[in-house]
Structure formats: C-alpha cells, structure tokens
C-alpha cells in the first residue's frame, strides 16, 4: 500500500494488464494513421476513457454490420469472443487486430482441452458478460454457466466435468461452487482460472477494507468488475461508496471518516484514482 496518514491507496488500483494492452493497441493503431478503428463493444467499461477514445475517432460498434468502412480496422477487445464469431470477423474482409487478454486466452485453451476429451464445462460467472459468452464458444456445446451457490446446488450429476471461472470472479465463491460440483460428479477437474491481477486486487482489498472506516471504490457504474469489488468491500466495511469521479463524493462522509481506503476496478485509469485521492486529501487538509 501507499499513502499518507490515514488515506490509503490500493497498490493494485489502475488498469489490469489486459485492459492496458487493449488500450495501448488501439492508440498505437490510431498513431499509425489507421482510420476508422472499430471496437466490437466498449473497449473498457469506463465512460471517461471511452469518451476520450471516441474523440480520437475510435468507434464502438455492437455488430459487424456497423463496420461500414472496410478500409478500417476491427479490434477484438480484451474479453475475447467465440471461435465462430472470430471466423465471421476474419471472413468479413477487414484488417482485424486481436486484443484478447492473454489470460482470457489461457481459459479458452483450458476449456477446449477438456471439451475435446469429452468433459462437460461449468463456467462460474455472469452468463451475460462478454467474456463468458466468449468462453461458452469453446465448450463444444456442452457448457453451463453458474452464477451462484444456489444455482450450483441445482446442477445435475456429471460423469466428467471441467469447472472454470470467469477471470474476475470472487475466489472464495468460485471454490465453494467448484466443491459443490465435485460432490455431484464422478470425475471433476477444477481449473481456477481467476486471473492473477484479480487475485492480487482481491487479496489487497480484503486486507485493507476491513480496517477502514470508509472505502472509496473508483470505477465506471457499468463496470461489472468494479461493482464486484464494491460488493466485496461492503462485506468487510460498513461504509463503502462507488464513485466515477470526485464529483460523486459527498464531502461530509470524507470529513467524518478517519481511515479511508481508496481502491479501483480493473477498468479504471490511474489518473481517475489520483483525481479522487487528491480531492479527498484536499478535504482532509493534506494538500
Ligand atoms: S481482468 Fe485479468 S483476465 Fe481480464 S482483462 Fe484484466 S488481466 Fe486479463
């Protein structure tokens, strides 16, 4: 941790390596003069960042048909996509740059390896999340998504099953669900595919949030990993606020709190964390 007095800023705050790589990738394409640059879905769930990318001519599209100018470049974002969609994109006739996070690709490989050996796949995660939709594409149509312990309890018996996780899941929940599935299965392989940056963020958050009077979670309101981080903090500290920028902060809550822990989701730029931290320090008379 870094910080002064009673304001602590998480070391793990800021872009995760996958998001950082995807952003650097589009900025490099832009610097090379490629135009237009299309990203399939938002590159990152942070409005401040997507607005600045849009200002540089980097366009977010929801479907392939929206990529009208075939002289442009299509960028696959860090979440990854299904092999079928990958093929469709390759056949579309445009330059494609794959910015799928290498740690997500590792999950694709684990799912594929076991699916080829006849295993069913259970993915612990959010069925609507783009990463999970992509992972399902590697299960050879023998995949199920489980979002909670209750859902896991209702799963059938499996002869052979491979249990994997969305990369940003809470580890304790994943392990509990995996154990329930193991009890129901003849052969069960548990692949803990929560990525290392997420594990580090969760470990640091768990350690610091329980000692804090207030936790400030910085990140987009539409970011699933930021929302999950805020939920993790709420289980450990009774005062948690989720803010996008310092404008969302009610000064009195800062004034009333002695020990403040500031953390952020994987899609939050460090500049926003610093902006929030500077505002809090100003309120505390530290600047
Ligand atoms: S959260 Fe982990 S797996 Fe997902 S993009 Fe970031 S580093 Fe990659």
Boltz pocket constraint, residues with backbone or C-beta under 6 A from the ligand:
constraints:
  - pocket:
      binder: B
      contacts: [[A, 16], [A, 17], [A, 18], [A, 19], [A, 78], [A, 79], [A, 101], [A, 102], [A, 103], [A, 104], [A, 167], [A, 168], [A, 195], [A, 196], [A, 197], [A, 198], [A, 266]]
      max_distance: 6.0
